[in-house]
């Protein structure tokens, strides 16, 4: 039976609770701050994304805004979806396996995004086996202003088989087969960036 576009089933509430837990966990551990992060997940024929101006630290269920895959809000009078919805949309369109997307400005990831990288399709050092296990290769997206059409076009031009992307001078975005899979990927991206930063610091004595 096709899922009703407006009703909130037990499955939806489970996904919403998971999304809130992820958001609060990332915020409470300093992996994001202010209103810079956003996440989304598929449910039925809709995508639910954090609303514009929402903070991961205080995110509530009613701040998860339903939109169609084309980006049209189901409730035009409700909270507006994140201005970076198109970044999520591009990842969803890249593979039917993508069921959730998380975008953060985690400190070490942002620092790593400011550095030059030789291979734009593999910008993260493979320091431990866990990056490959949890996420795989991470590709780079050239810089453009957050929320701009230029950034969205850069993302379209950069999309490939990877699930993780490093937005130049901006942050990271990861698609996953589930919310927890995307969470594990964004966590591993930040951990790898932090380890790389520390190794550079140690090597310079």
N, C-alpha and C positions, 0 to 999 in steps of 0.2 A: 504494500500500500504506500502511495506517495506521501511523504511527510507534509503536513499542513504548514503553509508558509508563515502563519502567524502564531500558532499555538506553541507553548513552551513545554516540551515533553521532558520526561526524566532524563533522556539522553542529552537534550540541550542543557538542562541544569547541571548535569555532570561536566559537560564541556565548559560551561560558564564558570563553575567552581574551580576547575582546573586552570582556566585562564586567569582568574583572580589570584589563585595561589602563586602562579608563575610570576605575575606582575608584582605582587607584594614581596615575594622572595627576592627578585632581582633588585627592587628598590631598597629593601631593608639591608641588603648586603653591599650597597654602594655600586651596583653594576649599572645603574642608571639614576638620573636625578631630574628634578623638575618635571616638565611636561614633554620631554624629548623623545620618549619611546612610544612604540605602538605595536600591537599584535592583532592577529586575526585568525579565524578558523572557519572552515566550511561546515555547514549544517544543512542538509537537504539541498535545495537549489539556491541557497543564499550564502553570503559571506557575512560573518559578524566581525566588526573591527572596532577597536577602541575609538571613542569619539574625539573630535578635535579639542585640544586643550586639557585632556584628561591626564592625571598623574598616576603612575603605576603604584605609588605608595598608598593612595586612597581610592583606587579603582573600585567601582561598584558595578553590580550586574546591569543596572539601567544605563551604564555608559558604554555598553556593547551595542553598537549600532548595526542594524541589518541593512545590507545593500544587495542588489542584484550583481551577478558577475560582471555586468557592464558598468557598475558603479553608481546605479540609481538608488537613492535611499528609499526604503520601503515606507518609511514615515517621514515625509518631507518637512513636517513640523517638529520632528524630534531632534535630538542632538546630532550635529553634523559629523559625518565620518572624518577620520584623520585626513589631513591634506595630502598625506603620502600613501593613500590607498592605492594609487596606480603602481607603486613599487610592488605591493603585495599582489595586485592583479597580474602583473607581468610574470611573477613566479608561478601563480596558479595556472596561467595560460601555458607555461613552459612544460608542464607535466601533470597528468591526471592524478599522479601519486601524491602531489603536494596537497595536504589537507590543513596546514596551518603555517603561519609566517610570523616571525618575531624580528623586530628592528630595534636596536638600542644604540646608544652613544656611550658604551662602556669605556672607561678611561684608557686601559691599555690598548684596546682595539682602535680607538681614535688616534692614539699616539702612533700606532703601527701604520695607520692609514695615511699619515703625513710623510712617511718615508718613501723614497724611490724603490721600485721593485723591478727586477730584470724580466721576470716572466709574468705578464698580466693574468695568466690563467692559473697561476699557482703562487700566490703571494705570501703564504704563511709557511714558516719553517716547520719541517716535520720532526720536531724535537722528541716527542714521545709517540708511541703507536696510537694514542687515543684520538688524535685529530683524524687519522684515516678511519678509525673504527667508528667514531661518532659523527663525522661530517664529510671527510674527503677533501679534495682540493678546493681552495677558495679563490675565486677570480676577482679582479679589480674592476671597479666602475669609475671612469674619469670624473673629476669634480664638476659639479654644477650646483647652483643654489638649491638648498632643501625645498622640496615642494614645487620646484619649477618644471616646466615642460622640457627644458634642456636636460634636467636630471633624468626624467622619465625616458627620454630618447636615448640618453647614454646607457641607461639600464637595458633598454630593448636591444641596443647594439652590442651589449656585453653578454647578454644571456646565452647560456650554453647548457651543458649537462650537469654543471655544478649546482649544489643546493645552497652554498654559502657564497656571499659576495661582500667585498670590502669596498665601501663607498669612500672614495678619496676625500681626505680631510673632513670626514663626516661620521662614519661608524660602520656597524656591521648589520647585515640582514640575512636571515636563514629561513629556508623553507623546510618543512618536515612532513613525514607521513602521518603525524599526529602532533598535538600540542606538546606532548612530552618529548617527542623526537626532535622538534624544532628547538625546544628548551635545552635539551642536551647539546645540540649543535651550537647554539649561541653561547652556551657556557664554555664549551671546548674552544671556541674561537677566542673568547676573552682570556681563558687560561693560557692558551698558546701564545697570545700576544704578550701577556704578562711575563711568561717564562723567557720569551725572546728578549724582551726589554731588560730583564734581570741578567741574562747571560751577557748581553752587550755591556752592561754596567760592570759586571764582574771581570770581563776580559780587559777592561780599561783600567782596572785596579783602583 
